[in-house]
Amino acid sequence: MVHPNVITNAGLDPKEWSGFARGIGVSRLAALRYGIKDIRYFTNGDLRFAKSFS
């Protein structure tokens, strides 16, 4: 579900509108391709993880 603040920022009334967001990001695709169990590894800043792809 889309947070009401997002609806408000789009100039709509969250009492009248709601939303559902979905999708697959690049990090999730890479996790599937390389068998990575936790996509948070992509954003935690651990250089050992990043160097494992070089």
Phi and psi restraints in degrees (range 20) as a CNS / XPLOR table:
assign (resid 1 and name C) (resid 2 and name N)
       (resid 2 and name CA) (resid 2 and name C) 1.0 -86.1 20.0 2
assign (resid 2 and name N) (resid 2 and name CA)
       (resid 2 and name C) (resid 3 and name N) 1.0 133.2 20.0 2
assign (resid 2 and name C) (resid 3 and name N)
       (resid 3 and name CA) (resid 3 and name C) 1.0 -62.7 20.0 2
assign (resid 3 and name N) (resid 3 and name CA)
       (resid 3 and name C) (resid 4 and name N) 1.0 140.8 20.0 2
assign (resid 3 and name C) (resid 4 and name N)
       (resid 4 and name CA) (resid 4 and name C) 1.0 -55.8 20.0 2
assign (resid 4 and name N) (resid 4 and name CA)
       (resid 4 and name C) (resid 5 and name N) 1.0 -30.7 20.0 2
assign (resid 4 and name C) (resid 5 and name N)
       (resid 5 and name CA) (resid 5 and name C) 1.0 -63.4 20.0 2
assign (resid 5 and name N) (resid 5 and name CA)
       (resid 5 and name C) (resid 6 and name N) 1.0 -34.3 20.0 2
assign (resid 5 and name C) (resid 6 and name N)
       (resid 6 and name CA) (resid 6 and name C) 1.0 -66.4 20.0 2
assign (resid 6 and name N) (resid 6 and name CA)
       (resid 6 and name C) (resid 7 and name N) 1.0 -42.5 20.0 2
assign (resid 6 and name C) (resid 7 and name N)
       (resid 7 and name CA) (resid 7 and name C) 1.0 -61.9 20.0 2
assign (resid 7 and name N) (resid 7 and name CA)
       (resid 7 and name C) (resid 8 and name N) 1.0 -44.3 20.0 2
assign (resid 7 and name C) (resid 8 and name N)
       (resid 8 and name CA) (resid 8 and name C) 1.0 -62.1 20.0 2
assign (resid 8 and name N) (resid 8 and name CA)
       (resid 8 and name C) (resid 9 and name N) 1.0 -43.9 20.0 2
assign (resid 8 and name C) (resid 9 and name N)
       (resid 9 and name CA) (resid 9 and name C) 1.0 -64.9 20.0 2
assign (resid 9 and name N) (resid 9 and name CA)
       (resid 9 and name C) (resid 10 and name N) 1.0 -21.5 20.0 2
assign (resid 9 and name C) (resid 10 and name N)
       (resid 10 and name CA) (resid 10 and name C) 1.0 -84.0 20.0 2
assign (resid 10 and name N) (resid 10 and name CA)
       (resid 10 and name C) (resid 11 and name N) 1.0 1.1 20.0 2
assign (resid 10 and name C) (resid 11 and name N)
       (resid 11 and name CA) (resid 11 and name C) 1.0 83.9 20.0 2
assign (resid 11 and name N) (resid 11 and name CA)
       (resid 11 and name C) (resid 12 and name N) 1.0 19.5 20.0 2
assign (resid 11 and name C) (resid 12 and name N)
       (resid 12 and name CA) (resid 12 and name C) 1.0 -114.9 20.0 2
assign (resid 12 and name N) (resid 12 and name CA)
       (resid 12 and name C) (resid 13 and name N) 1.0 160.6 20.0 2
assign (resid 12 and name C) (resid 13 and name N)
       (resid 13 and name CA) (resid 13 and name C) 1.0 -88.5 20.0 2
assign (resid 13 and name N) (resid 13 and name CA)
       (resid 13 and name C) (resid 14 and name N) 1.0 116.7 20.0 2
assign (resid 13 and name C) (resid 14 and name N)
       (resid 14 and name CA) (resid 14 and name C) 1.0 -66.1 20.0 2
assign (resid 14 and name N) (resid 14 and name CA)
       (resid 14 and name C) (resid 15 and name N) 1.0 -13.1 20.0 2
assign (resid 14 and name C) (resid 15 and name N)
       (resid 15 and name CA) (resid 15 and name C) 1.0 -78.5 20.0 2
assign (resid 15 and name N) (resid 15 and name CA)
       (resid 15 and name C) (resid 16 and name N) 1.0 -20.8 20.0 2
assign (resid 15 and name C) (resid 16 and name N)
       (resid 16 and name CA) (resid 16 and name C) 1.0 -101.8 20.0 2
assign (resid 16 and name N) (resid 16 and name CA)
       (resid 16 and name C) (resid 17 and name N) 1.0 -26.1 20.0 2
assign (resid 16 and name C) (resid 17 and name N)
       (resid 17 and name CA) (resid 17 and name C) 1.0 -121.8 20.0 2
assign (resid 17 and name N) (resid 17 and name CA)
       (resid 17 and name C) (resid 18 and name N) 1.0 148.3 20.0 2
assign (resid 17 and name C) (resid 18 and name N)
       (resid 18 and name CA) (resid 18 and name C) 1.0 -140.5 20.0 2
assign (resid 18 and name N) (resid 18 and name CA)
       (resid 18 and name C) (resid 19 and name N) 1.0 171.5 20.0 2
assign (resid 18 and name C) (resid 19 and name N)
       (resid 19 and name CA) (resid 19 and name C) 1.0 -151.6 20.0 2
assign (resid 19 and name N) (resid 19 and name CA)
       (resid 19 and name C) (resid 20 and name N) 1.0 160.8 20.0 2
assign (resid 19 and name C) (resid 20 and name N)
       (resid 20 and name CA) (resid 20 and name C) 1.0 -133.6 20.0 2
assign (resid 20 and name N) (resid 20 and name CA)
       (resid 20 and name C) (resid 21 and name N) 1.0 126.2 20.0 2
assign (resid 20 and name C) (resid 21 and name N)
       (resid 21 and name CA) (resid 21 and name C) 1.0 -112.3 20.0 2
assign (resid 21 and name N) (resid 21 and name CA)
       (resid 21 and name C) (resid 22 and name N) 1.0 139.6 20.0 2
assign (resid 21 and name C) (resid 22 and name N)
       (resid 22 and name CA) (resid 22 and name C) 1.0 -152.2 20.0 2
assign (resid 22 and name N) (resid 22 and name CA)
       (resid 22 and name C) (resid 23 and name N) 1.0 165.0 20.0 2
assign (resid 22 and name C) (resid 23 and name N)
       (resid 23 and name CA) (resid 23 and name C) 1.0 159.8 20.0 2
assign (resid 23 and name N) (resid 23 and name CA)
       (resid 23 and name C) (resid 24 and name N) 1.0 173.5 20.0 2
assign (resid 23 and name C) (resid 24 and name N)
       (resid 24 and name CA) (resid 24 and name C) 1.0 -126.3 20.0 2
assign (resid 24 and name N) (resid 24 and name CA)
       (resid 24 and name C) (resid 25 and name N) 1.0 123.7 20.0 2
assign (resid 24 and name C) (resid 25 and name N)
       (resid 25 and name CA) (resid 25 and name C) 1.0 -91.4 20.0 2
assign (resid 25 and name N) (resid 25 and name CA)
       (resid 25 and name C) (resid 26 and name N) 1.0 171.7 20.0 2
assign (resid 25 and name C) (resid 26 and name N)
       (resid 26 and name CA) (resid 26 and name C) 1.0 -61.6 20.0 2
assign (resid 26 and name N) (resid 26 and name CA)
       (resid 26 and name C) (resid 27 and name N) 1.0 -39.1 20.0 2
assign (resid 26 and name C) (resid 27 and name N)
       (resid 27 and name CA) (resid 27 and name C) 1.0 -64.7 20.0 2
assign (resid 27 and name N) (resid 27 and name CA)
       (resid 27 and name C) (resid 28 and name N) 1.0 -37.4 20.0 2
assign (resid 27 and name C) (resid 28 and name N)
       (resid 28 and name CA) (resid 28 and name C) 1.0 -68.7 20.0 2
assign (resid 28 and name N) (resid 28 and name CA)
       (resid 28 and name C) (resid 29 and name N) 1.0 -38.7 20.0 2
assign (resid 28 and name C) (resid 29 and name N)
       (resid 29 and name CA) (resid 29 and name C) 1.0 -63.1 20.0 2
assign (resid 29 and name N) (resid 29 and name CA)
       (resid 29 and name C) (resid 30 and name N) 1.0 -43.2 20.0 2
assign (resid 29 and name C) (resid 30 and name N)
       (resid 30 and name CA) (resid 30 and name C) 1.0 -64.4 20.0 2
assign (resid 30 and name N) (resid 30 and name CA)
       (resid 30 and name C) (resid 31 and name N) 1.0 -38.8 20.0 2
assign (resid 30 and name C) (resid 31 and name N)
       (resid 31 and name CA) (resid 31 and name C) 1.0 -62.5 20.0 2
assign (resid 31 and name N) (resid 31 and name CA)
       (resid 31 and name C) (resid 32 and name N) 1.0 -42.0 20.0 2
assign (resid 31 and name C) (resid 32 and name N)
       (resid 32 and name CA) (resid 32 and name C) 1.0 -64.9 20.0 2
assign (resid 32 and name N) (resid 32 and name CA)
       (resid 32 and name C) (resid 33 and name N) 1.0 -43.1 20.0 2
assign (resid 32 and name C) (resid 33 and name N)
       (resid 33 and name CA) (resid 33 and name C) 1.0 -64.4 20.0 2
assign (resid 33 and name N) (resid 33 and name CA)
       (resid 33 and name C) (resid 34 and name N) 1.0 -41.9 20.0 2
assign (resid 33 and name C) (resid 34 and name N)
       (resid 34 and name CA) (resid 34 and name C) 1.0 -101.0 20.0 2
assign (resid 34 and name N) (resid 34 and name CA)
       (resid 34 and name C) (resid 35 and name N) 1.0 4.9 20.0 2
assign (resid 34 and name C) (resid 35 and name N)
       (resid 35 and name CA) (resid 35 and name C) 1.0 69.7 20.0 2
assign (resid 35 and name N) (resid 35 and name CA)
       (resid 35 and name C) (resid 36 and name N) 1.0 31.8 20.0 2
assign (resid 35 and name C) (resid 36 and name N)
       (resid 36 and name CA) (resid 36 and name C) 1.0 -85.0 20.0 2
assign (resid 36 and name N) (resid 36 and name CA)
       (resid 36 and name C) (resid 37 and name N) 1.0 126.7 20.0 2
assign (resid 36 and name C) (resid 37 and name N)
       (resid 37 and name CA) (resid 37 and name C) 1.0 -77.9 20.0 2
assign (resid 37 and name N) (resid 37 and name CA)
       (resid 37 and name C) (resid 38 and name N) 1.0 -27.2 20.0 2
assign (resid 37 and name C) (resid 38 and name N)
       (resid 38 and name CA) (resid 38 and name C) 1.0 -130.8 20.0 2
assign (resid 38 and name N) (resid 38 and name CA)
       (resid 38 and name C) (resid 39 and name N) 1.0 113.9 20.0 2
assign (resid 38 and name C) (resid 39 and name N)
       (resid 39 and name CA) (resid 39 and name C) 1.0 -71.0 20.0 2
assign (resid 39 and name N) (resid 39 and name CA)
       (resid 39 and name C) (resid 40 and name N) 1.0 -10.0 20.0 2
assign (resid 39 and name C) (resid 40 and name N)
       (resid 40 and name CA) (resid 40 and name C) 1.0 -65.9 20.0 2
assign (resid 40 and name N) (resid 40 and name CA)
       (resid 40 and name C) (resid 41 and name N) 1.0 -18.8 20.0 2
assign (resid 40 and name C) (resid 41 and name N)
       (resid 41 and name CA) (resid 41 and name C) 1.0 -59.1 20.0 2
assign (resid 41 and name N) (resid 41 and name CA)
       (resid 41 and name C) (resid 42 and name N) 1.0 -29.5 20.0 2
assign (resid 41 and name C) (resid 42 and name N)
       (resid 42 and name CA) (resid 42 and name C) 1.0 -69.4 20.0 2
assign (resid 42 and name N) (resid 42 and name CA)
       (resid 42 and name C) (resid 43 and name N) 1.0 -22.4 20.0 2
assign (resid 42 and name C) (resid 43 and name N)
       (resid 43 and name CA) (resid 43 and name C) 1.0 -117.3 20.0 2
assign (resid 43 and name N) (resid 43 and name CA)
       (resid 43 and name C) (resid 44 and name N) 1.0 3.5 20.0 2
assign (resid 43 and name C) (resid 44 and name N)
       (resid 44 and name CA) (resid 44 and name C) 1.0 -85.7 20.0 2
assign (resid 44 and name N) (resid 44 and name CA)
       (resid 44 and name C) (resid 45 and name N) 1.0 -8.4 20.0 2
assign (resid 44 and name C) (resid 45 and name N)
       (resid 45 and name CA) (resid 45 and name C) 1.0 82.6 20.0 2
assign (resid 45 and name N) (resid 45 and name CA)
       (resid 45 and name C) (resid 46 and name N) 1.0 11.6 20.0 2
assign (resid 45 and name C) (resid 46 and name N)
       (resid 46 and name CA) (resid 46 and name C) 1.0 -77.8 20.0 2
assign (resid 46 and name N) (resid 46 and name CA)
       (resid 46 and name C) (resid 47 and name N) 1.0 112.6 20.0 2
assign (resid 46 and name C) (resid 47 and name N)
       (resid 47 and name CA) (resid 47 and name C) 1.0 -66.2 20.0 2
assign (resid 47 and name N) (resid 47 and name CA)
       (resid 47 and name C) (resid 48 and name N) 1.0 -27.7 20.0 2
assign (resid 47 and name C) (resid 48 and name N)
       (resid 48 and name CA) (resid 48 and name C) 1.0 -61.2 20.0 2
assign (resid 48 and name N) (resid 48 and name CA)
       (resid 48 and name C) (resid 49 and name N) 1.0 -39.2 20.0 2
assign (resid 48 and name C) (resid 49 and name N)
       (resid 49 and name CA) (resid 49 and name C) 1.0 -65.1 20.0 2
assign (resid 49 and name N) (resid 49 and name CA)
       (resid 49 and name C) (resid 50 and name N) 1.0 -47.1 20.0 2
assign (resid 49 and name C) (resid 50 and name N)
       (resid 50 and name CA) (resid 50 and name C) 1.0 -62.7 20.0 2
assign (resid 50 and name N) (resid 50 and name CA)
       (resid 50 and name C) (resid 51 and name N) 1.0 -40.4 20.0 2
assign (resid 50 and name C) (resid 51 and name N)
       (resid 51 and name CA) (resid 51 and name C) 1.0 -68.4 20.0 2
assign (resid 51 and name N) (resid 51 and name CA)
       (resid 51 and name C) (resid 52 and name N) 1.0 -20.9 20.0 2
assign (resid 51 and name C) (resid 52 and name N)
       (resid 52 and name CA) (resid 52 and name C) 1.0 -67.7 20.0 2
assign (resid 52 and name N) (resid 52 and name CA)
       (resid 52 and name C) (resid 53 and name N) 1.0 -11.7 20.0 2
assign (resid 52 and name C) (resid 53 and name N)
       (resid 53 and name CA) (resid 53 and name C) 1.0 -101.1 20.0 2
assign (resid 53 and name N) (resid 53 and name CA)
       (resid 53 and name C) (resid 54 and name N) 1.0 -0.6 20.0 2
